[in-house]
Amino acid sequence: MATILMTGAAGAIGQMLRPRLAHHDLRLTDVRAGDGVDALDVTDAAAVEKACTGADAILHLGGIAGEGPFEDVLAVNVRGTERVLSAAVRTGVPRVVLASSNHAAGLHSRADAGPTGLADDVPARPDSYYGWSKAAMEQLGRLYHDRHGLHVICLRIGTCCEHPAAPRDLSTWLSPDDAALLFEAALTATGWRLIWGVSANTRRWWSTTGGLSIGYYPRDDAEPWSRRVGEPDLTSPTDSLVGGPMPTKPLGTP
Ligand SMILES: NC(=O)c1ccc[n+]([C@@H]2O[C@H](COP(=O)([O-])OP(=O)(O)OC[C@H]3O[C@@H](n4cnc5c(N)ncnc54)[C@H](O)[C@@H]3O)[C@@H](O)[C@H]2O)c1
């Protein structure tokens, strides 16, 4: 059992993780307080430092979780992550798990995947301001690892939701139960790592190597939903690029 500070705990993934990680001592925080979640704006450096004190790890989920104006994703996702990482160093928290995104590498295509799938650490190739902010978060994590020895595990999450809802999700789905396994594994991993956050989907085309290296063994498969969601069109950008429909949307528009 560890004492874990969770940012963004009121959000979708936070709500999935809370019951599944309840064997830990969870400090739940979000800019939207209520229902057992304390108020914490990750852009408030002093408040973040106070919240970090005495924690064993930080699960940093809080932020803008989709495309938005450049200044907004810069302020919340990038500056907010700097506040979290620097507070971790100042208060002696040894480990931060960052909720990164497939959109950090969203313009890579199926053609870039080798025989074992698209590498976990494929270079950033953002598909949006949002994806760029996630790539910046990953690199801030690297800076704090290299300069301060902080363990920073960056999870390039696919599509984390109750069940697949679109053809693309047959490849990119991360089930709630697997999300909990992934975050739990990340809580004991070391170093600076980029790891795909995807379930054991039959149609997965992103590597399993990074996850296996930290003891993440996903169990769920999107395939039983294939008849309900329909077949992907592998000639379309939505189904052939990592980022799905994001690369075809206007920059900065939520
Ligand atoms: N759900 C997915 O499929 C998915 C995929 C890739 C990455 N992610 C990442 O995982 C994280 C969680 O995603 P989610 O689906 O739960 O999103 P969400 O939007 O449901 O939750 C994000 C939470 O962050 C909070 N937040 C916003 N600004 C904040 C601030 N300044 N300080 C503190 N909290 C703030 C929001 O109030 C919200 O509760 C996000 O960082 C997102 O980018 C999610």
The ligand as an ORCA input file, in Angstrom:
! r2SCAN-3c Opt
* xyz 0 1
  N      -9.632      8.780    -21.686
  C      -8.753      8.503    -22.628
  O      -8.998      7.680    -23.514
  C      -7.404      9.171    -22.635
  C      -6.545      8.903    -23.705
  C      -5.283      9.472    -23.709
  C      -4.873     10.278    -22.653
  N      -5.742     10.534    -21.643
  C      -5.261     11.427    -20.564
  O      -5.613     10.868    -19.309
  C      -5.934     11.909    -18.396
  C      -7.323     11.673    -17.833
  O      -8.229     11.613    -18.914
  P      -9.801     11.531    -18.706
  O     -10.340     10.776    -19.847
  O     -10.091     11.111    -17.322
  O     -10.175     13.058    -18.912
  P     -11.258     13.945    -18.142
  O     -11.412     15.209    -18.910
  O     -12.475     13.137    -17.869
  O     -10.522     14.235    -16.772
  C      -9.520     15.215    -16.645
  C      -9.687     15.849    -15.285
  O      -8.688     16.861    -15.140
  C      -9.289     17.913    -14.427
  N      -8.549     19.159    -14.643
  C      -8.640     20.025    -15.684
  N      -7.868     21.083    -15.464
  C      -7.256     20.885    -14.274
  C      -6.357     21.645    -13.492
  N      -5.910     22.841    -13.902
  N      -5.962     21.133    -12.294
  C      -6.408     19.938    -11.865
  N      -7.282     19.171    -12.541
  C      -7.700     19.649    -13.749
  C     -10.723     18.000    -14.932
  O     -11.561     18.674    -14.027
  C     -11.063     16.536    -15.110
  O     -11.729     16.011    -13.991
  C      -5.815     13.226    -19.161
  O      -4.549     13.783    -18.881
  C      -5.894     12.801    -20.604
  O      -5.204     13.690    -21.460
  C      -6.989     10.015    -21.609
*
